[in-house]
Amino acid sequence: MTTNILELDQVCNITQEVYFEIVDHFGIAKKCIEHDPDIQDGTRNTEYGEELYNLIEYAVKNAIDYQGD
């Protein structure tokens, strides 16, 4: 049985931190984030932003050999 060195919520927190650092560093917020009409003052990822987030999450999970979702 493989034991993960991080819990899924920790993986998500790392992914989110890296995502926003990349978005800020490269000035691509308008390309990655848009207003969410379903939530007052809310935002959501664009398709491009979702792809970027998923790539980062995949890289983090691979780096730590995460087993699970």
Secondary structure, 3 states (H helix, E strand, C coil): CCCCCCCHHHHHHHHHHHHHHHHHHHCCHHHHEEEECCCCCEEEECHHHHHHHHHHHHHHHHHCCCCCC
